[in-house]
Amino acid sequence: MISLQQMRYLVILSEELQFSRASERCFVTQPTLSMQVKKAEEQLGYAVFDRASSPLSLTPYGIEVIPILREILSENDNLRLLNDRMAGKIKEEIRVGIIPTVSVYMLTRLFLLFKQALPNVRFLYVEHPTETLLQELEKGTIDLGILAGPYQQAKYRTVPLFTEEIEVYTALGKKGGIEVAALDGQQPWLLSKGNCLRTQVINFCNISETAEAPSWDYIGGNMDLLVEMVNVNGGYTLLPAEFKSTKEQPGFRKRLVSPYGSPAREIIGVFPQRSYKTPHLERMVKEIQLVYSQRSTVPFHMLDWK
């Protein structure tokens, strides 16, 4: 069997697909990396990389073996961290990945909530759009992902945290609710591509991306800016019910009404099926549910993040 060091070389090269960048991350020379990768492939009995392709790519065997190697490395890291923690060498760290449209209102509450619930744990929070968050979860760089569902994969536990209504922010209509059809022809102010809330707005409101105003394209996740764009230029944007902006005008936030119900998204927690951190992760999930779970008599139309 190949060594753990060789496994790391293979995994890092699979992420970079370039020997120069991978060798920098591995802190070895390119010839050393190339030699170790070739030796590992010989021991495995199959080529992991197709060197004839440009850029470098994974072989069919490589596509299947890299996730296995990544899981072995993750379990080895878990074992090392567990031993260090038991020996009192480190304070346990939990890395939380969270999508921007949830972190904007949740992080301020989570900080104190988790600090009180798990005082001996150090928390690291990172923002990622959904696709990147799932990739980082696969790599093992985060322990708990908080995102909009649905999402299911056998190797992860997916736990519903709460259902969040998506509301419209616009000067159109009266206080209370507004029909989706009333938004036709109005300028939608959207987050950049990669934010699931953008996709949800486009799908629910039947917006053609090619029909967006050519004078506007925004790369970013600042919902306060979208609120301000509506204030100054009209049109509309959709906001999570939990997000409150100091820039909002009275009466502009309304319930969006459609024949299918008001739009909503399910916020979920995702973490590995097997982890020595599981008791802490389960406690964190329960704390979030206690804060945000609430019953509603309003019929919801659940949105997909894709």
N, C-alpha and C positions, 0 to 999 in steps of 0.2 A: 504493500500500500504506500502511496505517496505521503510525504511528510506534511504537517500542518503549514509549514512555510511555503511549500510548493503549492498547496491549495490556495493560499493567499495570493500568490503570484498569478495563478490561473484566474481567480475571481477578479482581481484588480485589472488584469489585461482584458478580461471580458467586458469590463465597464468602460475602459478607455479605448480599446481596439486600436491602440497605437503603442508600439514598444517604447518610444521616447517618453511619452507622458506616464506610462505605466512604470517605467524604470525609476522615474523621479518619485513617484508615490511609494515605490518599494524600497527606495534608498539604495539601489544597486545600479551598476552600469548596464547598458543595453545588452552587451555580449553575455553578461552573467544572467540576466533575466531570460534571454533567448535560450541559453544553455539549460537553465533549470526548467523552463517550460517544455523544451524538447525531451528532457529526461523524464519529466512527469508523464508526458504523453506516451513515452515508451513503456513506462511502468504500468500505465492504465491499459495499454494495448490498442488505443485508438487515438486518432488526432482530435484535439479539442478545437483547434483553429484552422481555418482555411487560409493559408498564406498566399494562395494564388489570387485571391480576390483583393480588390482595392476599393475601399479600405479593408483592413483585416476583418474577417467575420467568423462566427462560430459554425462549426460543422453540425450536422444533425445530432451527433453524439454529444458535442459540446453544449448544445441547447438543452439537452436533458441532464447532463452531469453537473453543470454549473450551479443550478439550484440545490443539488444534493451537497456539493462542496460548501456552499454558503451556509446551509443548515448545520453541517458538521462544525464549521468554524464558529457559528453562533452558539451552539451547545457547548463548545470548548470554552468560549468566552464566559458563558453563564457559569460554568463550573469554576473557572478561575476567580470570577467575581464573588461567587458564593464562598469559596475558601477564604478569600481576602476579607470578606465581611465577617465571617465567623471568627477570624483571627483578630478582628478589630482594626484592620489596616485601613479600611475605607468606609465612608458613609455611602450607603446605597443611593444610586442615581436612577431616576426614571425619566426617560425622554418622551415627551408628548408632542406629537405632530398634530396640527390643527389647521383647518382651512381658514383663510383670511376673513370670510364673511361670518364666521362663528367666533373667531378669536377676538374680533373687534369689540364684542360685548361680553364674552365669557371669561377672558383671561383675568380681568380685574377681580372677578368673583372667585375664580379658581385658586388664585394665589393664596388668599387667606384660608379658603376652604380646605385645601390640601395640606397647608402648613399646620393647621389645627388637627386634622385627621391623622396625618402621618408626620409627626414632628422630626423624626430621625431620617427622613428621606430628602435628598436634594433633587429638585425638579428642574429639568431643562425643557423649555418650550420653543418650538420652531414652527413657523408658518410655511405652508406649502399649498399650492393648488392641488386638487384631488388626485390627478394622475401622478404627480410627483410624490405626493404623500404615500400613495400605494406602492410606488417604486422603492421609497425609502423604508417602508415597512417590510418589503420583500428582502431588502439588503440587510435588515436587522439594525439600522441606524436609529430607529424609533421603537419604543415599546408599546405605545398606545396611540392609535390614530383616532381623531375626532373629526368626522366629516358628515356630509349629507349622503344618505343611502339612496337606493338599496345597494348592498354589496354582500356577496357571499363567496367564500372560498374555503375548502375543506380544512386547510391548515390553520385557519384563523377562527377565533370566536367573534361573532358579530352580535352586539348587544344594543337594542334600541334604548336611546337615552331620553328623547322627548320628541314630540311632534310640534313643529313650528309653522305657524301661518305666515304666508308671504303676502304683504300688503302693498298697495299701489300708492305712490306719492305723486300727486298732481293737483293742479288748480281746477281741473275739470270737474263738473258735477257738483252735487251737494254733499254735505257731511253725511257720513254713514258708509254707503256702498256705491260702487260704480260698476256698470256692466262692461265686460271685456270689449264688446263691440264699440263702445264709446271711445275707445283708444285708437280705433282705425284712423290712419292718416296722421297721427300725432308722432312727434319725434321721441323715440325711446332712447334714454340715456343708459348705456350699458357699461359694465365692467369689461376688462380686456379678456381676450380669448384665454381659456385655461381655467377661468373661474366658473364653477358649476352654476352659480346664480345667473350668469349671463345666458348659459344654455337653457336654463329653466324659464327665463323670461322669454327668450326667442320661441321656445316650443309652446309655452302656454298661450302667448299672445299671437301666435302664428306670424311671427316677423320673418320676412325674407332678409337674410344678411346682406344680399346684394342690393336691397332696397334702402339700406341705411343712408342717411345723409352723407354725401361724399366729403363734406367739409368737417366731419367729426369722426375721429377714431381715437380711442383712448387706451393706453397701455398702462394698466395699474388696477389697484383694488380699493381705492379711496371712495367709500360710499358717501362721505360728507361732500365730496366734490360733485357727485351725481345729484345730491339734494340741492346744492347751490345752482347747478345747471338748470334744474327745473324752476327754481325761484326766479332766475334771471331770464331764461329763454323759453319757458313753457315746456310742453311735452310731459313726459312721465318717466318714472323709474320704479322698479319693484324693490322692496326692502324687507328683510327679515323682521318679524314682529318684535323680537327681543332687542333689535338695534334701535337706539334713539339718538338722533343727531341734534346738536344744539342749534343747527342752522335751519331746522324745520319751521315752517310757517303754520300757524294755527289753522286747522281744518283741511290741510293738504293731504294728510295720511288717511286712506280710506280702505275699506274691505273690498276686495276684488270679487265680483260675482259672475259666475258662469253657470250654464246648465249642468255642469259636472261637479259643482261645488267650488268653494274657495280654494285657491292653490295653497299647498303646504308641502313641507319637506320633512322627512324623518332624519333627525340627527342621531348618528350611531357611534358607538365605540368599537374599535377593531383592535384585537391583540392576539398574539400567537396562542395556539391551543396548549403548547407546552412551554412553560417558563417558570423559573423559580420565583419570579416576581408576581406570579398570578394572584396571590392573596392581596397584595397591595393594589394591583390593577382592578380587581373586583371591588375593593373598598372605594377606589376613586370613581368607578362607574356608579356605584350606589349613591355616593355623595352628589354626583351630578343629577341623577334621577330625582333625588329628594328635593333639590333646588328648583329644577325646571319642569318636572312632570306636572301636568295639569289636565283636567278633563274639559272637553268642549262639546257643546251640543250642536255646533255648526258642522255641516257636512263638508269634508275636505276632499280635494282632488290631489292625490299624492304625486309629486313631481319626481322624475328621474334625473340624476345628475349628468347623464350622458346626453 
